Amino acid sequence: MKDLTYSLKKFDSQITEETIDDPRLTLKQKLTQPGKSSQTIEIQYVFGDPTTDTAYSTLVEGTKGQIVLRYSIDNATAWTVGQLVDIVTIQCGKQRKDAPVENGVQTVTQTLFVTGVTQSDVALVA
């Protein structure tokens, strides 16, 4: 397991849900039902030396694996049994070097494609 926390500048996870129309002939109101959902993840991380940058060397295009997300827990807090996490199965997209900016660090933006059903609020085990 590699900790990517300190490499990350941005972590954007979005979940969208489709709507299924459920019209009824005799109702004045159109009903709806929940449909399929999808999740997208885009990250941005600091880039410098490709041989020592943890995120850049770990998230190589095509790499498959899982990312484990802890929410509302300070990064300095050790991973312990019972903490609730989300487990996302991903495949890494292309590493896109961002345009340089004045008085800033070089960054890379990358899409992490969700390739399996996300497991939400899973308790960590030993």
Biotite code that builds the C-alpha atoms (Angstrom):
import biotite.structure as struc

atoms = struc.array([
    struc.Atom([0.000, 0.000, 0.000], chain_id="A", res_id=1, res_name="MET", atom_name="CA", element="C"),
    struc.Atom([1.292, 3.461, -0.892], chain_id="A", res_id=2, res_name="LYS", atom_name="CA", element="C"),
    struc.Atom([0.151, 6.660, 0.780], chain_id="A", res_id=3, res_name="ASP", atom_name="CA", element="C"),
    struc.Atom([-0.524, 9.286, -1.884], chain_id="A", res_id=4, res_name="LEU", atom_name="CA", element="C"),
    struc.Atom([-2.010, 11.885, 0.461], chain_id="A", res_id=5, res_name="THR", atom_name="CA", element="C"),
    struc.Atom([0.863, 14.372, 0.490], chain_id="A", res_id=6, res_name="TYR", atom_name="CA", element="C"),
    struc.Atom([1.264, 14.236, -3.300], chain_id="A", res_id=7, res_name="SER", atom_name="CA", element="C"),
    struc.Atom([-2.356, 15.231, -3.939], chain_id="A", res_id=8, res_name="LEU", atom_name="CA", element="C"),
    struc.Atom([-3.361, 18.802, -4.642], chain_id="A", res_id=9, res_name="LYS", atom_name="CA", element="C"),
    struc.Atom([-6.932, 18.001, -5.759], chain_id="A", res_id=10, res_name="LYS", atom_name="CA", element="C"),
    struc.Atom([-9.200, 14.967, -5.381], chain_id="A", res_id=11, res_name="PHE", atom_name="CA", element="C"),
    struc.Atom([-12.555, 15.272, -7.149], chain_id="A", res_id=12, res_name="ASP", atom_name="CA", element="C"),
    struc.Atom([-14.952, 12.332, -6.864], chain_id="A", res_id=13, res_name="SER", atom_name="CA", element="C"),
    struc.Atom([-18.403, 12.813, -8.372], chain_id="A", res_id=14, res_name="GLN", atom_name="CA", element="C"),
    struc.Atom([-21.366, 10.438, -8.336], chain_id="A", res_id=15, res_name="ILE", atom_name="CA", element="C"),
    struc.Atom([-24.238, 10.932, -10.760], chain_id="A", res_id=16, res_name="THR", atom_name="CA", element="C"),
    struc.Atom([-27.495, 9.018, -10.814], chain_id="A", res_id=17, res_name="GLU", atom_name="CA", element="C"),
    struc.Atom([-29.783, 8.517, -13.790], chain_id="A", res_id=18, res_name="GLU", atom_name="CA", element="C"),
    struc.Atom([-33.544, 8.843, -13.512], chain_id="A", res_id=19, res_name="THR", atom_name="CA", element="C"),
    struc.Atom([-36.091, 6.343, -14.817], chain_id="A", res_id=20, res_name="ILE", atom_name="CA", element="C"),
    struc.Atom([-39.439, 7.835, -15.800], chain_id="A", res_id=21, res_name="ASP", atom_name="CA", element="C"),
    struc.Atom([-42.393, 5.988, -14.263], chain_id="A", res_id=22, res_name="ASP", atom_name="CA", element="C"),
    struc.Atom([-45.495, 7.636, -15.777], chain_id="A", res_id=23, res_name="PRO", atom_name="CA", element="C"),
    struc.Atom([-48.971, 6.458, -14.825], chain_id="A", res_id=24, res_name="ARG", atom_name="CA", element="C"),
    struc.Atom([-51.902, 6.951, -17.156], chain_id="A", res_id=25, res_name="LEU", atom_name="CA", element="C"),
    struc.Atom([-54.296, 8.255, -14.509], chain_id="A", res_id=26, res_name="THR", atom_name="CA", element="C"),
    struc.Atom([-51.911, 10.374, -12.402], chain_id="A", res_id=27, res_name="LEU", atom_name="CA", element="C"),
    struc.Atom([-51.377, 14.080, -12.962], chain_id="A", res_id=28, res_name="LYS", atom_name="CA", element="C"),
    struc.Atom([-47.901, 13.764, -11.502], chain_id="A", res_id=29, res_name="GLN", atom_name="CA", element="C"),
    struc.Atom([-45.087, 12.009, -13.350], chain_id="A", res_id=30, res_name="LYS", atom_name="CA", element="C"),
    struc.Atom([-43.310, 9.554, -11.062], chain_id="A", res_id=31, res_name="LEU", atom_name="CA", element="C"),
    struc.Atom([-39.624, 8.650, -11.225], chain_id="A", res_id=32, res_name="THR", atom_name="CA", element="C"),
    struc.Atom([-37.382, 5.870, -9.971], chain_id="A", res_id=33, res_name="GLN", atom_name="CA", element="C"),
    struc.Atom([-33.631, 5.796, -9.354], chain_id="A", res_id=34, res_name="PRO", atom_name="CA", element="C"),
    struc.Atom([-31.578, 4.445, -12.250], chain_id="A", res_id=35, res_name="GLY", atom_name="CA", element="C"),
    struc.Atom([-27.947, 3.508, -12.690], chain_id="A", res_id=36, res_name="LYS", atom_name="CA", element="C"),
    struc.Atom([-25.252, 5.561, -11.039], chain_id="A", res_id=37, res_name="SER", atom_name="CA", element="C"),
    struc.Atom([-21.730, 6.330, -12.159], chain_id="A", res_id=38, res_name="SER", atom_name="CA", element="C"),
    struc.Atom([-18.661, 7.617, -10.387], chain_id="A", res_id=39, res_name="GLN", atom_name="CA", element="C"),
    struc.Atom([-15.839, 9.685, -11.826], chain_id="A", res_id=40, res_name="THR", atom_name="CA", element="C"),
    struc.Atom([-12.569, 10.530, -10.111], chain_id="A", res_id=41, res_name="ILE", atom_name="CA", element="C"),
    struc.Atom([-10.086, 13.151, -11.221], chain_id="A", res_id=42, res_name="GLU", atom_name="CA", element="C"),
    struc.Atom([-6.959, 13.932, -9.254], chain_id="A", res_id=43, res_name="ILE", atom_name="CA", element="C"),
    struc.Atom([-4.214, 16.500, -9.488], chain_id="A", res_id=44, res_name="GLN", atom_name="CA", element="C"),
    struc.Atom([-0.850, 16.019, -7.857], chain_id="A", res_id=45, res_name="TYR", atom_name="CA", element="C"),
    struc.Atom([2.511, 17.722, -7.568], chain_id="A", res_id=46, res_name="VAL", atom_name="CA", element="C"),
    struc.Atom([5.066, 16.576, -10.142], chain_id="A", res_id=47, res_name="PHE", atom_name="CA", element="C"),
    struc.Atom([8.822, 16.966, -9.970], chain_id="A", res_id=48, res_name="GLY", atom_name="CA", element="C"),
    struc.Atom([11.216, 14.051, -10.298], chain_id="A", res_id=49, res_name="ASP", atom_name="CA", element="C"),
    struc.Atom([9.395, 11.110, -11.946], chain_id="A", res_id=50, res_name="PRO", atom_name="CA", element="C"),
    struc.Atom([11.727, 8.616, -10.251], chain_id="A", res_id=51, res_name="THR", atom_name="CA", element="C"),
    struc.Atom([10.898, 9.781, -6.714], chain_id="A", res_id=52, res_name="THR", atom_name="CA", element="C"),
    struc.Atom([7.350, 11.171, -6.971], chain_id="A", res_id=53, res_name="ASP", atom_name="CA", element="C"),
    struc.Atom([5.093, 8.628, -5.260], chain_id="A", res_id=54, res_name="THR", atom_name="CA", element="C"),
    struc.Atom([1.891, 9.486, -7.132], chain_id="A", res_id=55, res_name="ALA", atom_name="CA", element="C"),
    struc.Atom([3.532, 9.797, -10.558], chain_id="A", res_id=56, res_name="TYR", atom_name="CA", element="C"),
    struc.Atom([5.444, 6.516, -10.254], chain_id="A", res_id=57, res_name="SER", atom_name="CA", element="C"),
    struc.Atom([2.487, 4.622, -8.713], chain_id="A", res_id=58, res_name="THR", atom_name="CA", element="C"),
    struc.Atom([-0.389, 5.813, -10.913], chain_id="A", res_id=59, res_name="LEU", atom_name="CA", element="C"),
    struc.Atom([1.125, 4.862, -14.279], chain_id="A", res_id=60, res_name="VAL", atom_name="CA", element="C"),
    struc.Atom([-1.359, 4.799, -17.174], chain_id="A", res_id=61, res_name="GLU", atom_name="CA", element="C"),
    struc.Atom([-3.096, 1.413, -17.371], chain_id="A", res_id=62, res_name="GLY", atom_name="CA", element="C"),
    struc.Atom([-2.310, 0.445, -13.772], chain_id="A", res_id=63, res_name="THR", atom_name="CA", element="C"),
    struc.Atom([-5.222, -1.350, -12.107], chain_id="A", res_id=64, res_name="LYS", atom_name="CA", element="C"),
    struc.Atom([-5.851, -1.500, -8.381], chain_id="A", res_id=65, res_name="GLY", atom_name="CA", element="C"),
    struc.Atom([-7.875, -0.101, -5.527], chain_id="A", res_id=66, res_name="GLN", atom_name="CA", element="C"),
    struc.Atom([-7.788, 3.184, -3.696], chain_id="A", res_id=67, res_name="ILE", atom_name="CA", element="C"),
    struc.Atom([-8.958, 3.340, -0.107], chain_id="A", res_id=68, res_name="VAL", atom_name="CA", element="C"),
    struc.Atom([-10.520, 6.604, 1.036], chain_id="A", res_id=69, res_name="LEU", atom_name="CA", element="C"),
    struc.Atom([-10.927, 7.780, 4.625], chain_id="A", res_id=70, res_name="ARG", atom_name="CA", element="C"),
    struc.Atom([-13.191, 10.770, 5.134], chain_id="A", res_id=71, res_name="TYR", atom_name="CA", element="C"),
    struc.Atom([-13.159, 13.179, 8.098], chain_id="A", res_id=72, res_name="SER", atom_name="CA", element="C"),
    struc.Atom([-10.110, 11.550, 9.684], chain_id="A", res_id=73, res_name="ILE", atom_name="CA", element="C"),
    struc.Atom([-6.938, 13.563, 10.146], chain_id="A", res_id=74, res_name="ASP", atom_name="CA", element="C"),
    struc.Atom([-4.147, 12.263, 7.930], chain_id="A", res_id=75, res_name="ASN", atom_name="CA", element="C"),
    struc.Atom([-1.841, 11.952, 10.951], chain_id="A", res_id=76, res_name="ALA", atom_name="CA", element="C"),
    struc.Atom([-4.264, 9.461, 12.555], chain_id="A", res_id=77, res_name="THR", atom_name="CA", element="C"),
    struc.Atom([-3.055, 5.884, 12.117], chain_id="A", res_id=78, res_name="ALA", atom_name="CA", element="C"),
    struc.Atom([-5.166, 3.441, 10.137], chain_id="A", res_id=79, res_name="TRP", atom_name="CA", element="C"),
    struc.Atom([-6.977, 1.324, 12.734], chain_id="A", res_id=80, res_name="THR", atom_name="CA", element="C"),
    struc.Atom([-9.452, -1.536, 12.801], chain_id="A", res_id=81, res_name="VAL", atom_name="CA", element="C"),
    struc.Atom([-13.036, -0.315, 12.678], chain_id="A", res_id=82, res_name="GLY", atom_name="CA", element="C"),
    struc.Atom([-12.441, 2.930, 10.765], chain_id="A", res_id=83, res_name="GLN", atom_name="CA", element="C"),
    struc.Atom([-14.950, 3.335, 7.946], chain_id="A", res_id=84, res_name="LEU", atom_name="CA", element="C"),
    struc.Atom([-13.508, 3.634, 4.445], chain_id="A", res_id=85, res_name="VAL", atom_name="CA", element="C"),
    struc.Atom([-14.618, 3.558, 0.830], chain_id="A", res_id=86, res_name="ASP", atom_name="CA", element="C"),
    struc.Atom([-12.829, 1.110, -1.465], chain_id="A", res_id=87, res_name="ILE", atom_name="CA", element="C"),
    struc.Atom([-12.778, 2.057, -5.146], chain_id="A", res_id=88, res_name="VAL", atom_name="CA", element="C"),
    struc.Atom([-11.495, -0.275, -7.871], chain_id="A", res_id=89, res_name="THR", atom_name="CA", element="C"),
    struc.Atom([-9.761, 1.804, -10.542], chain_id="A", res_id=90, res_name="ILE", atom_name="CA", element="C"),
    struc.Atom([-7.690, 1.837, -13.698], chain_id="A", res_id=91, res_name="GLN", atom_name="CA", element="C"),
    struc.Atom([-5.346, 4.791, -14.155], chain_id="A", res_id=92, res_name="CYS", atom_name="CA", element="C"),
    struc.Atom([-5.817, 7.016, -17.170], chain_id="A", res_id=93, res_name="GLY", atom_name="CA", element="C"),
    struc.Atom([-3.195, 9.087, -18.948], chain_id="A", res_id=94, res_name="LYS", atom_name="CA", element="C"),
    struc.Atom([-0.965, 11.332, -16.822], chain_id="A", res_id=95, res_name="GLN", atom_name="CA", element="C"),
    struc.Atom([-1.498, 14.840, -18.225], chain_id="A", res_id=96, res_name="ARG", atom_name="CA", element="C"),
    struc.Atom([1.180, 17.369, -17.276], chain_id="A", res_id=97, res_name="LYS", atom_name="CA", element="C"),
    struc.Atom([-0.532, 20.694, -16.591], chain_id="A", res_id=98, res_name="ASP", atom_name="CA", element="C"),
    struc.Atom([0.678, 23.965, -18.071], chain_id="A", res_id=99, res_name="ALA", atom_name="CA", element="C"),
    struc.Atom([3.340, 25.678, -15.957], chain_id="A", res_id=100, res_name="PRO", atom_name="CA", element="C"),
    struc.Atom([2.213, 28.579, -13.796], chain_id="A", res_id=101, res_name="VAL", atom_name="CA", element="C"),
    struc.Atom([4.125, 31.528, -12.440], chain_id="A", res_id=102, res_name="GLU", atom_name="CA", element="C"),
    struc.Atom([5.161, 31.134, -8.822], chain_id="A", res_id=103, res_name="ASN", atom_name="CA", element="C"),
    struc.Atom([3.651, 27.659, -8.506], chain_id="A", res_id=104, res_name="GLY", atom_name="CA", element="C"),
    struc.Atom([4.532, 23.986, -8.586], chain_id="A", res_id=105, res_name="VAL", atom_name="CA", element="C"),
    struc.Atom([4.300, 21.705, -11.607], chain_id="A", res_id=106, res_name="GLN", atom_name="CA", element="C"),
    struc.Atom([1.230, 19.461, -11.451], chain_id="A", res_id=107, res_name="THR", atom_name="CA", element="C"),
    struc.Atom([-0.227, 16.477, -13.262], chain_id="A", res_id=108, res_name="VAL", atom_name="CA", element="C"),
    struc.Atom([-3.965, 15.866, -13.723], chain_id="A", res_id=109, res_name="THR", atom_name="CA", element="C"),
    struc.Atom([-5.228, 12.321, -14.150], chain_id="A", res_id=110, res_name="GLN", atom_name="CA", element="C"),
    struc.Atom([-8.532, 10.486, -14.429], chain_id="A", res_id=111, res_name="THR", atom_name="CA", element="C"),
    struc.Atom([-8.977, 7.332, -12.361], chain_id="A", res_id=112, res_name="LEU", atom_name="CA", element="C"),
    struc.Atom([-11.548, 5.186, -14.160], chain_id="A", res_id=113, res_name="PHE", atom_name="CA", element="C"),
    struc.Atom([-13.866, 3.329, -11.781], chain_id="A", res_id=114, res_name="VAL", atom_name="CA", element="C"),
    struc.Atom([-13.908, -0.294, -13.002], chain_id="A", res_id=115, res_name="THR", atom_name="CA", element="C"),
    struc.Atom([-15.770, -2.024, -10.174], chain_id="A", res_id=116, res_name="GLY", atom_name="CA", element="C"),
    struc.Atom([-18.630, -1.353, -7.784], chain_id="A", res_id=117, res_name="VAL", atom_name="CA", element="C"),
    struc.Atom([-17.487, 1.026, -5.035], chain_id="A", res_id=118, res_name="THR", atom_name="CA", element="C"),
    struc.Atom([-17.683, -0.411, -1.529], chain_id="A", res_id=119, res_name="GLN", atom_name="CA", element="C"),
    struc.Atom([-18.866, 2.378, 0.776], chain_id="A", res_id=120, res_name="SER", atom_name="CA", element="C"),
    struc.Atom([-18.487, 2.635, 4.546], chain_id="A", res_id=121, res_name="ASP", atom_name="CA", element="C"),
    struc.Atom([-16.521, -0.593, 4.941], chain_id="A", res_id=122, res_name="VAL", atom_name="CA", element="C"),
    struc.Atom([-14.961, -1.175, 8.373], chain_id="A", res_id=123, res_name="ALA", atom_name="CA", element="C"),
    struc.Atom([-11.210, -1.805, 8.277], chain_id="A", res_id=124, res_name="LEU", atom_name="CA", element="C"),
    struc.Atom([-10.167, -5.221, 9.532], chain_id="A", res_id=125, res_name="VAL", atom_name="CA", element="C"),
    struc.Atom([-6.808, -6.578, 10.697], chain_id="A", res_id=126, res_name="ALA", atom_name="CA", element="C"),
])
